[in-house]
Amino acid sequence: MTTSLIQRYQNVQKRIDDAMLSANRTDHIQLLAVSKTKPIEDIVALAEVGQRAFGENYVQEALDKIEQRPDLEWHFIGPIQSNKTKPIAENFHWVHSVDRFKIARRLSDQRPDNSPSLNILLEVNISNETSKAGFSPTEILDVAKQVLELPHLTLRGLMAIPAKTHSHEEQKEPFHQMKVLLDSLQATFPGQPIDTLSMGMSADLEAAIEEGATIVRIGTDIFGART
Ligand SMILES: *Cc1c(COP(=O)(O)O)cnc(C)c1O
């Protein structure tokens, strides 16, 4: 018998609860359900059991879903081409994958005046991979300073997709570096609502939670493998 969507979702919630317990954490963590390539029916089914936040990577696919469920909270987590910033600025509540200042400036310029400011995270290339998007950790404080000047954005924190490793100990290391970086961002800009570390996916959510993730982004272990 195949495990149902709702069972997989509840299993992930249990893993998160267990990881929070073993890390002695009583603060809030958000589960972002990464629904890219998955049908709206799956999103509707999860919304029925209380899931509010969904992550999408492809603009057109996401717009079709947002149009059907504008009441849910939508997070853009995919690579951003600069000619696609307008629909992102107009339709999402959060953007996790801001990897160039130019993208931040365009999102601010294109955020409608009557919308609340757009929550953004700076993507960090924490494993220093040439193939990967993101700022280098050494750039983050300078970029943050510039982003904080943009009127229609709220800088909420950092996001990372570390290189794949195998052991739990190896997984923890880049997540720990991200936590240190968030701490320095908060210390440099006190009074700003910088409170978010988006890290941890299906394969490494426990390590991320141990190191201080506040949003975990889970696709495969909720929705099943993507084809
Ligand atoms: C697809 C994706 C995820 C979900 O990954 P899973 O391994 O399927 O849980 C998380 N974050 C980003 C940025 C993604 O593109």
The ligand as an SDF file (V2000), in Angstrom:
LIG
                    3D

 15 15  0  0  0  0  0  0  0  0999 V2000
   12.9660   21.6410   -4.4890 C   0  0  0  0  0  0  0  0  0  0  0  0
   13.4980   22.4600   -3.3850 C   0  0  0  0  0  0  0  0  0  0  0  0
   13.3250   22.0810   -2.0420 C   0  0  0  0  0  0  0  0  0  0  0  0
   12.6740   20.7720   -1.6150 C   0  0  0  0  0  0  0  0  0  0  0  0
   13.6110   19.7540   -1.6920 O   0  0  0  0  0  0  0  0  0  0  0  0
   13.2610   18.2460   -1.2670 P   0  0  0  0  0  0  0  0  0  0  0  0
   14.5980   17.5800   -1.2200 O   0  0  0  0  0  0  0  0  0  0  0  0
   12.3690   17.6900   -2.3420 O   0  0  0  0  0  0  0  0  0  0  0  0
   12.6080   18.2830    0.0490 O   0  0  0  0  0  0  0  0  0  0  0  0
   13.7900   22.9440   -1.0610 C   0  0  0  0  0  0  0  0  0  0  0  0
   14.4070   24.0990   -1.3660 N   0  0  0  0  0  0  0  0  0  0  0  0
   14.6000   24.4950   -2.6350 C   0  0  0  0  0  0  0  0  0  0  0  0
   15.2860   25.7820   -2.8980 C   0  0  0  0  0  0  0  0  0  0  0  0
   14.1680   23.6830   -3.6810 C   0  0  0  0  0  0  0  0  0  0  0  0
   14.3960   24.0820   -4.9500 O   0  0  0  0  0  0  0  0  0  0  0  0
  1  2  1  0
  2  3  1  0
  2 14  2  0
  3  4  1  0
  3 10  2  0
  4  5  1  0
  5  6  1  0
  6  7  2  0
  6  8  1  0
  6  9  1  0
 10 11  1  0
 11 12  2  0
 12 13  1  0
 12 14  1  0
 14 15  1  0
M  END
$$$$
